[in-house]
């Protein structure tokens, strides 16, 4: 197909984009970070299928990097969004749907007594940190080394334009290492406002790690002992692992939690939930945005959450993820290729053994893409409720081409 | 109408909201800050008319606090949004409409060689500051005392949860006071990264001030002398005063500018534009969000900008604002009430003389609201292209009731 070629539609769009957008595109969706042949621009999407600007169609395993949890253009979600859009979206205040959504979140999430809504995951994690500081009157925040919590100065992975003071009160520990956590808490002494942790360890390019329950309990104990807030950054994992919150399965509840991505099946929305201890602090901080009361994404969220509950979305995604994982293991074994699969099945990562600079992963992905499946070589992938067993089997057929290409590398 | 009553639909929604949302609502749309009788929840909107949850209809002079520039549910914008939604919104990368929008912005805006897109005005102002620091290798940012630049720790108006370090490199000057600007630049010495200024002085509750051209030239001169970035925070004013940028009329061009609010007629979008000097820095910083490549708001923005150009939106809004201003002046004079009107006609503010705590303004607004027009007692208002002379005259009829109520205060 022509997308690899200099005269493809994608290449022409990239050329135009480079003139008017620094680096061709900001942030995590820049295709410059992807293997040869990956498209930058997409024409359309439906269910778990993506069509690029040159008309190639893929079984998608990235789900817009998380937001697409029920499937692109899900009828029930889009109907709810359209019905709200026919009444109003951004107005001088919210629509009644805000109250329905807030009640739904508080009912669904055991630790939650209240919620705030925003637009970005970064809005939500930053609000959690600010609420924790306001509520405790303290400043230090413990962050796992290498964890991604957003793109604000206190947490963005690039230090360009960031000052030392932006991170003056950030202390580090290692994920799943209770001793390092306790040492960092010691360093914070009487100034510990919060510990922020992702639902599982999902640092780009390395094996995913589920949270050790003893570690999760240690996080809770450190926060309880210090009177600090346990902030669960559930932006990436939320609504795929457990509808009550990603740590419900290990029985550890946060004081504050941040969500975004999948909450409205692709409509722009983020949320913070919190318990009574932090309600007053959440009232005192000032956090807002021009579109934070817009009603359409809220209507989409209510429909998304109802559908996830109705069909047991996490269960379906787990089953599809397990089918994918078993299939990839079998294919790799048949080709004699060493791979490692990690993470929850709903958000899988495939890495190759002895793979300097993800070269094998890139060859695998490029070949699988040509065969019709969109894998990622080093970031966790995402399953959706739109993936059927037949879709997974199509992805596995494409993966077969990928493993064959890796086998040719010798 | 029943909205004032304890048994109104609005009151019932507020009661439910208070249980699940701290303070009943976050941020600037919390109706607790508004006069008696103002609704919190809105059922629908069309053109320049808003309908609250209890079915009362108003001629709206707040325009969703800025985003609604063409009118609620504008057919051309909503058609463009719907057509894009039928193809795709958030995907693994942008749709081709991104390139169209970026080229439109760069063509429309004389200082712009490139753009970035985000979701919130705060995203855009924060990205400007980060780009300025990355580009200059310096840290200090000069901010006008009392200016609102967003809700991030470096700029949010509440200090709850904010640390001193979040603002360690912020220095202050007074808007329209070149001497204070020069003094602040002196204090920054060799560490001046940027001066950030709003398009005009629009601090809540006080008379608006247009920028003195000599002051604007002084900002440019200070930045040029220091090799610092002039950041125009055009989030609030953008696309109402001049389509090329709000300082085009005074002939001073920024290096970086931030937009949001009206850019997509209510769809969630923000933008940064910059010149060549800062392209490399904009490439090096890391700024992103889950929905920043979503295609629907971009399609809405392209349609919004085309329509604003086609109908000379700023000219129409100026004419309607002048009609409103003249009418209010005449009514106030007839009632013998001292008022002050300030700001550009497209974004007017009405304040009453000798008005401690905006009591007269609140009485005026409450009475005008009962008569069918939604004014604001202390924040600048917004005209839209949907306001016709007949709508302005309806708002003036309601204002007549407002002035009569103020006259009764004695």
Interface residues (C-beta under 8 A of the other chain):
Chain A: X9 X13 X16 X17 X19 X20 X21 X22 X23 X25 X26 X27 X28 X29 X31 X39 X40 X41 X42 X43 X44 X45 X50 X53 X60 X62 X64 X65 X66 X67 X68 X72 X73 X78 X81 X82 X85 X86 X87 X88 X89 X90 X91 X92 X93 X94 X95 X96 X98 X99 X102 X103 X105 X106 X113 X114 X115 X116 X117 X119 X120 X121 X122 X123 X126 X129 X130 X131 X132 X133 X134 X135 X139 X151 X152 X153 X154 X156 X157 X158 X160 X161 X162 X163 X165 X166 X168 X169 X235 X260 X261 X266 X267 X268 X274 X279 X280 X281 X282 X283 X284 X285 X286 X287 X288 X289 X290 X291 X292 X293 X294 X297 X374
Chain B: X9 X13 X16 X17 X19 X20 X21 X22 X23 X25 X26 X27 X28 X29 X31 X39 X40 X41 X42 X43 X44 X45 X50 X53 X60 X62 X64 X65 X66 X67 X68 X72 X73 X78 X81 X82 X85 X86 X87 X88 X89 X90 X91 X92 X93 X94 X95 X96 X98 X99 X102 X103 X105 X106 X113 X114 X115 X116 X117 X119 X120 X121 X122 X123 X126 X129 X130 X131 X132 X133 X134 X135 X139 X151 X152 X153 X154 X156 X157 X158 X160 X161 X162 X163 X165 X166 X168 X169 X235 X260 X261 X266 X267 X268 X274 X279 X280 X281 X282 X283 X284 X285 X286 X287 X288 X289 X290 X291 X292 X293 X294 X297 X374
